[in-house]
Amino acid sequence: MNKDEVKRMCSVCRMRRPKAELIKVVRNNGEFAIPKGHAEGRGAYICKDEKCIELAIKKKALNRSFKCEIPNEIYENLKG
């Protein structure tokens, strides 16, 4: 299997998509980040689609995925 075939599930719409079509949010040692490339730690994915991003912010989808409170700056960074 090559990297183009790797699919992950969006935490909001639950659709499986190629990693290139998703935004990854990572928690490592209690710190949260939206990495540009590879990053160590627990990850959650959200579609780059505006509707999924808006729903993630509205429903606090990352809080559910990580089972803890996510800083607001991470949700703000999803938009841009």
DRENDO-1510 file (C-alpha; in Angstrom, 1 decimal, always signed):
<recs>
REC; n; res; u; v; w
REC; 1; MET; +0.0; +0.0; +0.0 .
REC; 2; ASN; +1.4; +3.4; -0.9 .
REC; 3; LYS; +0.9; +6.7; +1.0 .
REC; 4; ASP; -1.7; +7.8; -1.6 .
REC; 5; GLU; -4.0; +5.0; -0.5 .
REC; 6; VAL; -3.9; +5.6; +3.2 .
REC; 7; LYS; -7.3; +6.8; +4.5 .
REC; 8; ARG; -8.4; +8.2; +7.8 .
REC; 9; MET; -11.8; +9.0; +9.3 .
REC; 10; CYS; -13.0; +12.6; +9.8 .
REC; 11; SER; -14.0; +13.2; +13.4 .
REC; 12; VAL; -17.0; +15.2; +12.3 .
REC; 13; CYS; -18.6; +13.6; +9.3 .
REC; 14; ARG; -17.1; +10.1; +9.9 .
REC; 15; MET; -16.2; +9.8; +6.2 .
REC; 16; ARG; -13.0; +8.0; +5.2 .
REC; 17; ARG; -10.8; +10.1; +3.1 .
REC; 18; PRO; -7.2; +10.2; +1.9 .
REC; 19; LYS; -4.9; +11.8; +4.4 .
REC; 20; ALA; -4.1; +14.7; +2.0 .
REC; 21; GLU; -7.8; +15.8; +2.2 .
REC; 22; LEU; -7.8; +16.1; +6.0 .
REC; 23; ILE; -6.4; +18.4; +8.7 .
REC; 24; LYS; -4.5; +16.5; +11.4 .
REC; 25; VAL; -4.6; +17.7; +15.1 .
REC; 26; VAL; -2.1; +16.1; +17.4 .
REC; 27; ARG; -1.9; +15.9; +21.2 .
REC; 28; ASN; +1.6; +15.1; +22.6 .
REC; 29; ASN; +2.3; +15.4; +26.3 .
REC; 30; GLY; -0.7; +17.5; +26.9 .
REC; 31; GLU; +0.2; +20.0; +24.1 .
REC; 32; PHE; -2.0; +20.4; +21.0 .
REC; 33; ALA; -0.8; +21.3; +17.5 .
REC; 34; ILE; -1.8; +21.3; +13.9 .
REC; 35; PRO; +1.4; +20.0; +12.2 .
REC; 36; LYS; +2.4; +20.6; +8.6 .
REC; 37; GLY; +4.0; +17.2; +8.3 .
REC; 38; HIS; +4.6; +14.1; +10.5 .
REC; 39; ALA; +4.1; +14.6; +14.3 .
REC; 40; GLU; +4.3; +12.2; +17.2 .
REC; 41; GLY; +1.3; +11.7; +19.5 .
REC; 42; ARG; -2.4; +11.0; +19.4 .
REC; 43; GLY; -4.1; +12.4; +16.3 .
REC; 44; ALA; -7.5; +13.2; +15.1 .
REC; 45; TYR; -8.5; +14.3; +11.6 .
REC; 46; ILE; -11.1; +16.8; +10.2 .
REC; 47; CYS; -12.0; +17.3; +6.5 .
REC; 48; LYS; -10.7; +20.5; +5.0 .
REC; 49; ASP; -14.3; +21.2; +3.9 .
REC; 50; GLU; -15.7; +24.4; +5.4 .
REC; 51; LYS; -18.9; +22.7; +6.7 .
REC; 52; CYS; -16.9; +20.1; +8.6 .
REC; 53; ILE; -14.7; +22.7; +10.1 .
REC; 54; GLU; -17.7; +24.8; +11.2 .
REC; 55; LEU; -19.4; +21.7; +12.7 .
REC; 56; ALA; -16.2; +20.8; +14.5 .
REC; 57; ILE; -16.0; +24.2; +16.1 .
REC; 58; LYS; -19.8; +24.3; +16.9 .
REC; 59; LYS; -20.0; +20.7; +18.3 .
REC; 60; LYS; -16.5; +20.7; +19.9 .
REC; 61; ALA; -15.7; +17.5; +18.0 .
REC; 62; LEU; -12.0; +17.5; +19.0 .
REC; 63; ASN; -13.0; +17.5; +22.7 .
REC; 64; ARG; -14.8; +14.2; +22.0 .
REC; 65; SER; -12.0; +12.7; +20.0 .
REC; 66; PHE; -9.3; +13.5; +22.6 .
REC; 67; LYS; -11.7; +13.1; +25.6 .
REC; 68; CYS; -10.5; +16.4; +27.1 .
REC; 69; GLU; -10.9; +20.2; +26.7 .
REC; 70; ILE; -9.2; +21.6; +23.6 .
REC; 71; PRO; -7.8; +25.1; +23.6 .
REC; 72; ASN; -9.8; +27.6; +21.6 .
REC; 73; GLU; -6.8; +28.6; +19.6 .
REC; 74; ILE; -6.7; +25.1; +18.0 .
REC; 75; TYR; -10.3; +25.6; +16.8 .
REC; 76; GLU; -9.4; +29.1; +15.6 .
REC; 77; ASN; -6.4; +27.7; +13.6 .
REC; 78; LEU; -8.6; +25.2; +11.8 .
REC; 79; LYS; -10.3; +28.1; +9.9 .
REC; 80; GLY; -7.1; +29.5; +8.5 .
</recs>
